């Protein structure tokens, strides 16, 4: 924690609706600060993303990267625009670059069905959905980003997994399952892979067996990714914590978001041993930017995730309590009848943010 006893937060609003959802989330954090003893923040804002690249030729300046390294946490709005790309045709993605710069190996994607939010899954309102998908964030197929080889006749991308990252990822996942068990969840960890086809995943299974011995109270199981996808659609409430390779996680985390009402309410984090980035799962939505239609719920819940991580890292009880307050306020806002536009309602950014602020008291 910073020397002045305030958590220093690097704020990167990003592009498109990134600015529109970041502002109300910061308002929520300021309300939390004003109503919580022994909890305060210092926000430092900096540019990053496609607009920054268009203006300077870089997605982030060295000053922004330095700021992120010095901050207690990084709060990132959506980044990237379809019309702005690198010379090789790939999109501007500082969110991915930060994973590699600060070794943020654990991509944490909670999927909790908020009461009152419609799910496409029959029975979800009765059973509830409350799972956490953990996606390895720096290796797998993404280790080949920018390094693929193409010729006239073929294209090659290489999957890479290392023992160091795999051990840390499994330890992180087992600890999270253990924490969730203490909070009343099953505390079960499911390893998702394709070990029936690829040697790399059989190798990871051996490491999984080694690491789970240190957590005898955490029940575990293993699933092939295709079977897992089918089970997530049939009975998502059977899952608690899931861990998987980067590309599998990239796909299944969006599936998980779809089960709970969409990307507009899905928060996320990329976490390493010393640094962490918190951001919504959704993109920049340039088709609705500037219209007040963006749903800020995912960004607000990402703020709650940030507080929970800070609480765990610094053994700071007020931050943990504040994280729960935000989650409960979001639940109360939706229970009050708020209906975002993506569900056919009339409530946009201001109305949703206002309902959450009212619920905070």
ZAVEX-155839 format. One record per residue (C-alpha): residue number from 1; y, x, z; residue in one letter. Coordinates in steps of 0.2 Angstrom, whole numbers, plus 5000, padded with zeros to 4 digits. Layout:
- k_north_east_up_r
- NUM_Y_X_Z_a
...
//
This chain:
- k_north_east_up_r
- 1_5000_5000_5000_x
- 2_5018_5006_4996_x
- 3_5028_5015_5010_x
- 4_5040_5001_5012_x
- 5_5026_4989_5017_x
- 6_5028_4979_5001_x
- 7_5015_4978_4988_x
- 8_5022_4986_4972_x
- 9_5017_4975_4957_x
- 10_5019_4981_4939_x
- 11_5023_4966_4928_x
- 12_5020_4967_4910_x
- 13_5024_4949_4903_x
- 14_5017_4954_4885_x
- 15_5020_4943_4870_x
- 16_5020_4925_4864_x
- 17_5017_4913_4879_x
- 18_5014_4928_4890_x
- 19_5032_4927_4896_x
- 20_5031_4909_4898_x
- 21_5016_4909_4910_x
- 22_5021_4925_4919_x
- 23_5038_4918_4925_x
- 24_5030_4903_4935_x
- 25_5016_4914_4942_x
- 26_5029_4925_4949_x
- 27_5038_4910_4956_x
- 28_5022_4906_4965_x
- 29_5021_4923_4972_x
- 30_5039_4923_4978_x
- 31_5035_4906_4987_x
- 32_5020_4914_4995_x
- 33_5031_4929_5001_x
- 34_5044_4917_5008_x
- 35_5031_4907_5018_x
- 36_5019_4921_5024_x
- 37_5021_4933_5038_x
- 38_5018_4952_5034_x
- 39_5017_4949_5016_x
- 40_5030_4955_5003_x
- 41_5031_4961_4985_x
- 42_5041_4972_4974_x
- 43_5040_4968_4956_x
- 44_5044_4980_4942_x
- 45_5044_4973_4925_x
- 46_5041_4983_4909_x
- 47_5037_4979_4890_x
- 48_5020_4981_4882_x
- 49_5011_4973_4868_x
- 50_5014_4969_4849_x
- 51_5033_4966_4851_x
- 52_5035_4983_4859_x
- 53_5024_4991_4845_x
- 54_5035_4983_4832_x
- 55_5050_4990_4840_x
- 56_5044_5007_4845_x
- 57_5028_5011_4836_x
- 58_5019_5011_4853_x
- 59_5011_4997_4862_x
- 60_5016_5004_4879_x
- 61_5029_5018_4883_x
- 62_5024_5033_4894_x
- 63_5036_5026_4907_x
- 64_5026_5009_4907_x
- 65_5010_5018_4909_x
- 66_5017_5029_4923_x
- 67_5023_5013_4931_x
- 68_5006_5005_4930_x
- 69_4998_5021_4938_x
- 70_5010_5021_4953_x
- 71_5009_5002_4956_x
- 72_4998_4994_4969_x
- 73_4992_4982_4955_x
- 74_4996_4977_4937_x
- 75_5000_4959_4933_x
- 76_4998_4957_4914_x
- 77_5003_4942_4903_x
- 78_4994_4939_4886_x
- 79_4997_4953_4873_x
- 80_4995_4954_4855_x
- 81_5001_4944_4839_x
- 82_4990_4941_4824_x
- 83_5005_4946_4812_x
- 84_5007_4963_4821_x
- 85_4992_4976_4819_x
- 86_4988_4994_4819_x
- 87_4986_5003_4801_x
- 88_4967_5000_4803_x
- 89_4969_4982_4804_x
- 90_4965_4980_4823_x
- 91_4977_4970_4834_x
- 92_4988_4978_4847_x
- 93_4979_4977_4864_x
- 94_4987_4986_4878_x
- 95_4975_4976_4890_x
- 96_4961_4986_4882_x
- 97_4970_5002_4882_x
- 98_4974_5000_4901_x
- 99_4955_4999_4904_x
- 100_4952_5016_4897_x
- 101_4967_5024_4904_x
- 102_4963_5019_4922_x
- 103_4944_5018_4920_x
- 104_4944_4999_4924_x
- 105_4925_4997_4922_x
- 106_4922_4980_4930_x
- 107_4929_4965_4920_x
- 108_4929_4950_4932_x
- 109_4929_4933_4925_x
- 110_4928_4918_4937_x
- 111_4923_4901_4931_x
- 112_4927_4888_4943_x
- 113_4928_4869_4938_x
- 114_4944_4863_4946_x
- 115_4942_4845_4953_x
- 116_4949_4833_4940_x
- 117_4948_4845_4925_x
- 118_4936_4838_4912_x
- 119_4921_4849_4907_x
- 120_4910_4846_4891_x
- 121_4895_4848_4902_x
- 122_4887_4832_4908_x
- 123_4885_4832_4926_x
- 124_4897_4846_4929_x
- 125_4908_4835_4940_x
- 126_4894_4830_4951_x
- 127_4886_4848_4953_x
- 128_4902_4858_4951_x
- 129_4903_4875_4942_x
- 130_4908_4891_4952_x
- 131_4902_4907_4945_x
- 132_4908_4924_4942_x
- 133_4904_4934_4926_x
- 134_4906_4953_4927_x
- 135_4908_4961_4911_x
- 136_4907_4980_4909_x
- 137_4924_4984_4902_x
- 138_4924_5002_4895_x
- 139_4907_5005_4887_x
- 140_4894_4996_4877_x
- 141_4899_4992_4860_x
- 142_4917_4994_4865_x
- 143_4915_5012_4867_x
- 144_4915_5013_4848_x
- 145_4932_5005_4847_x
- 146_4942_5015_4833_x
- 147_4927_5026_4831_x
- 148_4916_5016_4819_x
- 149_4911_5024_4802_x
- 150_4911_5014_4786_x
- 151_4905_5019_4769_x
- 152_4903_5009_4753_x
- 153_4885_5005_4758_x
- 154_4885_5003_4777_x
- 155_4895_5002_4793_x
- 156_4890_5009_4810_x
- 157_4896_5006_4827_x
- 158_4888_5014_4842_x
- 159_4883_5007_4859_x
- 160_4886_5018_4873_x
- 161_4881_5016_4892_x
- 162_4882_5029_4905_x
- 163_4873_5031_4922_x
- 164_4889_5034_4931_x
- 165_4898_5018_4925_x
- 166_4881_5008_4926_x
- 167_4879_5013_4944_x
- 168_4897_5008_4949_x
- 169_4896_4992_4939_x
- 170_4880_4986_4948_x
- 171_4886_4992_4965_x
- 172_4902_4982_4962_x
- 173_4892_4967_4957_x
- 174_4881_4968_4972_x
- 175_4895_4969_4984_x
- 176_4904_4954_4976_x
- 177_4888_4944_4977_x
- 178_4887_4949_4996_x
- 179_4905_4944_4999_x
- 180_4902_4927_4990_x
- 181_4887_4924_5001_x
- 182_4897_4926_5016_x
- 183_4909_4913_5009_x
- 184_4895_4900_5007_x
- 185_4890_4903_4989_x
- 186_4871_4908_4985_x
- 187_4876_4926_4983_x
- 188_4863_4929_4969_x
- 189_4866_4942_4955_x
- 190_4859_4940_4938_x
- 191_4858_4954_4926_x
- 192_4860_4948_4908_x
- 193_4854_4960_4894_x
- 194_4843_4961_4878_x
- 195_4830_4973_4886_x
- 196_4816_4965_4875_x
- 197_4824_4974_4860_x
- 198_4835_4989_4865_x
- 199_4829_5004_4875_x
- 200_4847_5006_4883_x
- 201_4845_4989_4892_x
- 202_4827_4994_4898_x
- 203_4835_5010_4905_x
- 204_4849_5000_4914_x
- 205_4836_4989_4922_x
- 206_4828_5004_4930_x
- 207_4845_5008_4937_x
- 208_4847_4990_4943_x
- 209_4831_4991_4952_x
- 210_4837_5007_4961_x
- 211_4854_5001_4966_x
- 212_4849_4984_4972_x
- 213_4838_4992_4986_x
- 214_4854_4996_4995_x
- 215_4858_4977_4996_x
- 216_4842_4969_5002_x
- 217_4850_4953_5007_x
- 218_4856_4950_4989_x
- 219_4843_4940_4978_x
- 220_4843_4946_4960_x
- 221_4835_4941_4944_x
- 222_4836_4946_4925_x
- 223_4839_4936_4909_x
- 224_4839_4939_4891_x
- 225_4857_4935_4884_x
- 226_4851_4922_4872_x
- 227_4842_4913_4885_x
- 228_4856_4915_4897_x
- 229_4868_4907_4884_x
- 230_4857_4891_4883_x
- 231_4855_4890_4902_x
- 232_4874_4891_4904_x
- 233_4876_4876_4893_x
- 234_4862_4866_4901_x
- 235_4865_4870_4920_x
- 236_4879_4881_4923_x
- 237_4879_4877_4941_x
- 238_4863_4887_4943_x
- 239_4873_4903_4941_x
- 240_4883_4913_4954_x
- 241_4886_4931_4949_x
- 242_4882_4938_4932_x
- 243_4883_4956_4926_x
- 244_4882_4962_4908_x
- 245_4886_4974_4894_x
- 246_4904_4973_4887_x
- 247_4901_4964_4871_x
- 248_4889_4951_4879_x
- 249_4902_4948_4892_x
- 250_4916_4946_4879_x
- 251_4906_4932_4872_x
- 252_4899_4923_4887_x
- 253_4915_4924_4897_x
- 254_4923_4913_4884_x
- 255_4909_4902_4884_x
- 256_4911_4901_4903_x
- 257_4929_4897_4901_x
- 258_4924_4883_4889_x
- 259_4913_4875_4902_x
- 260_4927_4873_4915_x
- 261_4940_4866_4903_x
- 262_4946_4881_4892_x
- 263_4955_4897_4893_x
- 264_4971_4889_4899_x
- 265_4964_4889_4917_x
- 266_4953_4904_4916_x
- 267_4959_4919_4926_x
- 268_4952_4937_4925_x
- 269_4954_4955_4931_x
- 270_4949_4972_4925_x
- 271_4945_4983_4941_x
- 272_4941_5001_4944_x
- 273_4939_5012_4959_x
- 274_4958_5014_4962_x
- 275_4968_5002_4949_x
- 276_4966_4984_4943_x
- 277_4974_4973_4930_x
- 278_4975_4954_4933_x
- 279_4978_4943_4918_x
- 280_4974_4926_4910_x
- 281_4959_4925_4898_x
- 282_4969_4916_4885_x
- 283_4979_4924_4871_x
- 284_4997_4923_4866_x
- 285_4996_4907_4857_x
- 286_5011_4910_4844_x
- 287_5008_4892_4837_x
- 288_5015_4885_4854_x
- 289_5027_4899_4860_x
- 290_5044_4893_4865_x
- 291_5039_4875_4866_x
- 292_5035_4873_4885_x
- 293_5017_4868_4881_x
- 294_5008_4883_4888_x
- 295_4997_4880_4903_x
- 296_5001_4893_4917_x
- 297_4986_4889_4928_x
- 298_4976_4904_4922_x
- 299_4990_4916_4926_x
- 300_4993_4908_4943_x
- 301_4975_4909_4947_x
- 302_4975_4927_4941_x
- 303_4989_4930_4954_x
- 304_4977_4923_4968_x
- 305_4964_4935_4962_x
- 306_4976_4950_4963_x
- 307_4980_4945_4981_x
- 308_4962_4944_4985_x
- 309_4959_4961_4978_x
- 310_4974_4968_4987_x
- 311_4967_4961_5003_x
- 312_4950_4968_5001_x
- 313_4957_4985_4996_x
- 314_4970_4987_5010_x
- 315_4961_4976_5023_x
- 316_4976_4964_5023_x
- 317_4971_4947_5030_x
- 318_4988_4939_5025_x
- 319_4985_4943_5007_x
- 320_4967_4935_5008_x
- 321_4974_4919_5016_x
- 322_4988_4918_5003_x
- 323_4975_4919_4989_x
- 324_4966_4904_4996_x
- 325_4982_4895_4998_x
- 326_4986_4897_4979_x
- 327_4968_4891_4974_x
- 328_4970_4876_4985_x
- 329_4987_4872_4978_x
- 330_4981_4872_4961_x
- 331_4967_4860_4966_x
- 332_4979_4849_4974_x
- 333_4991_4849_4959_x
- 334_4977_4844_4947_x
- 335_4971_4831_4960_x
- 336_4988_4823_4960_x
- 337_4986_4818_4942_x
- 338_4993_4833_4932_x
- 339_4986_4833_4914_x
- 340_4989_4848_4903_x
- 341_4992_4845_4884_x
- 342_4976_4853_4879_x
- 343_4967_4838_4888_x
- 344_4978_4826_4879_x
- 345_4991_4824_4892_x
- 346_5009_4826_4892_x
- 347_5011_4840_4906_x
- 348_5018_4857_4900_x
- 349_5022_4873_4908_x
- 350_5036_4866_4919_x
- 351_5027_4851_4925_x
- 352_5011_4861_4930_x
- 353_5020_4875_4938_x
- 354_5031_4862_4948_x
- 355_5015_4853_4954_x
- 356_5008_4869_4961_x
- 357_5024_4874_4969_x
- 358_5025_4857_4977_x
- 359_5007_4858_4983_x
- 360_5011_4875_4991_x
- 361_5025_4866_5002_x
//
